[in-house]
Amino acid sequence: MASNDDPSPAADPLRRRRREFARLAVIGAAALSLPWALRAAGAQGRSAVPVEAPGPIVTRALPRGQGTLPVIGMGTWITFNVGHDPRAIAQRTEVLRAFFELGGGMIDSSPMYGSSEAVVGQALRRLGHPAGMFSATKVWTSSADEGLEQVARSQALWGVDRLDLEQVHNLVGWRAHWPRLSELKAAGRVRYLGLTTSHGRRHDEIEALMRELPLDFVQISYSAGNREAEARLLPLAAERGIAVIVNRPFQRGRLIDRLEGQPLPGWAADLGCAHWSQALLKLIVSHPAVTCAIPATSRVDHMRENMLAGRGPMPDAALRARMFDDMAALL
Amino acid sequence: MTEWSSYTLVDLLPYDRATAYRLYELAHAGLWPAQWTAVPAAFAFAVCLWRGTRTSTRVALAILAAAWGMVAAGYLARYLADLLWISPTLAWMAGAYAVALALLAWRPGRLAPSASPCVRRLALAVAVWALVLHPVLGPWLTERQWTGIDLFAITPAPTAVATLALALAVRGWAAAWLWPGPLAWAALAGAAAWVLVLPVVAATLAVGAAAVVARLACALIGPREPPAL
């Protein structure tokens, strides 16, 4: 029997049992906590990576096989019309930075939008004119001469030698503009030509012009709250190889306001949608005739939401029909 | 032109409320220290309106002419023009209106202040709304900042409503020259208030409309005034 004076644990059965107990306790505690540790580590790992749908942004073919275009672009109506406000211009530059970081392409503007073209131009300069921009703007005047001046001004403001897309805004003066713009296209100053309308207006005229003119692009409104374009314009665009830009996918926020607060349906998770805005955009850009949607925003977080809608799985025709039905029930 | 006829109010206002409010701040900062002229001018205008003599009416007209000139050259031509394509045209129109008021101050013809106490009190009440209450209500009730307050001779709203106050306070055929400014502002501000949801502007429009009705009532039920000499 070991004496109490012997410091060695081996010499003291009680101390040996205490030591053994402690060792087993540690092992047991570790074993019990392992699943929690792994779960915590796994969660930490997921949150360390930005939550985003897998894969690159989905693209659509440009007319005449001249490349592709990301399905989510950016509009600038109201959102970029901030005049000479340095604070707002800096903030819009960050919005544009997020747009390009997440694979954005088309930026759509117009002289009608006040200072939007100029603000976009300033932001582009600050960002060093990122590659991948698809410049889309418009002429908005009844005068053909003024239209040419507007084209030149747009090029100067955005620092581009050639605009990717020049559109006749809301069909204003299209008869006067079309020959001149066609000359610009032939001369290589403009890559594509298009016409625009919005709010579901003047679809009859647009349809007639889609049949009559060699259009490259048409811009129309199409959303969960306005499906009129499905009947004739979208099929006609597909038939004639005309690219389609969709404006007002949120109806200037009205659709999101009506849906916000409602729980997302089950299909949203399958599509990688964490927000109604993403569901609304996937619904639109998944139509086979749609080339690109151009939601407008002045917020970086909303821009990120919008751009993520262009990634991951897209609904097929059956799911699109369900999505329309589900949203219609909520709107 | 069918293309233009398809436009609605929403299409013609290409900026949001936050940008509009921010524009007022930028205008105040850029036009400083014009406010040191504008505030005494507003006070002098109110005093002239209160005095209600032929001479004070002409001085009030001259003050209004200067105020509209400042609004035209400042806020409309230099700031709103950044956002709104029609603003340069509005600036020219406001400038022409300023010239017309200056001519009226110089040659008032048979323009005379109303002798009716009812009318004079009504006009003074409208002037107080234009020069004090409307400016204060903006920052107090909305997200508009005090640094972007509505101010007579700096921004259109109080200038137009102060003009309405004088229009209500005078009689004679030449008084018709005073109405284009308030009416044009009412139309444009009404459109903006509708699209951008501007409650204070809507309230001021209601006050203006009520004042016009009250003026008609004063004329109909009050003692008949002698013709302006």
HADDOCK unambig.tbl for C-alpha pairs under 7 A between the chains (distance, minus, plus):
assign (segid A and resid 77 and name CA) (segid B and resid 14 and name CA) 6.62 0.50 0.50
assign (segid A and resid 78 and name CA) (segid B and resid 14 and name CA) 4.95 0.50 0.50
assign (segid A and resid 78 and name CA) (segid B and resid 15 and name CA) 4.48 0.50 0.50
assign (segid A and resid 78 and name CA) (segid B and resid 16 and name CA) 6.32 0.50 0.50
assign (segid A and resid 81 and name CA) (segid B and resid 15 and name CA) 6.05 0.50 0.50
assign (segid A and resid 81 and name CA) (segid B and resid 83 and name CA) 6.17 0.50 0.50
assign (segid A and resid 82 and name CA) (segid B and resid 19 and name CA) 6.16 0.50 0.50
assign (segid A and resid 82 and name CA) (segid B and resid 83 and name CA) 6.80 0.50 0.50
assign (segid A and resid 83 and name CA) (segid B and resid 82 and name CA) 4.93 0.50 0.50
assign (segid A and resid 83 and name CA) (segid B and resid 83 and name CA) 5.82 0.50 0.50
assign (segid A and resid 113 and name CA) (segid B and resid 14 and name CA) 5.61 0.50 0.50
assign (segid A and resid 114 and name CA) (segid B and resid 14 and name CA) 6.53 0.50 0.50
assign (segid A and resid 114 and name CA) (segid B and resid 82 and name CA) 6.39 0.50 0.50
assign (segid A and resid 114 and name CA) (segid B and resid 83 and name CA) 4.62 0.50 0.50
assign (segid A and resid 114 and name CA) (segid B and resid 84 and name CA) 5.54 0.50 0.50
assign (segid A and resid 114 and name CA) (segid B and resid 85 and name CA) 6.07 0.50 0.50
assign (segid A and resid 115 and name CA) (segid B and resid 82 and name CA) 5.89 0.50 0.50
assign (segid A and resid 115 and name CA) (segid B and resid 83 and name CA) 5.76 0.50 0.50
assign (segid A and resid 170 and name CA) (segid B and resid 3 and name CA) 6.99 0.50 0.50
assign (segid A and resid 171 and name CA) (segid B and resid 3 and name CA) 6.45 0.50 0.50
assign (segid A and resid 172 and name CA) (segid B and resid 3 and name CA) 5.46 0.50 0.50
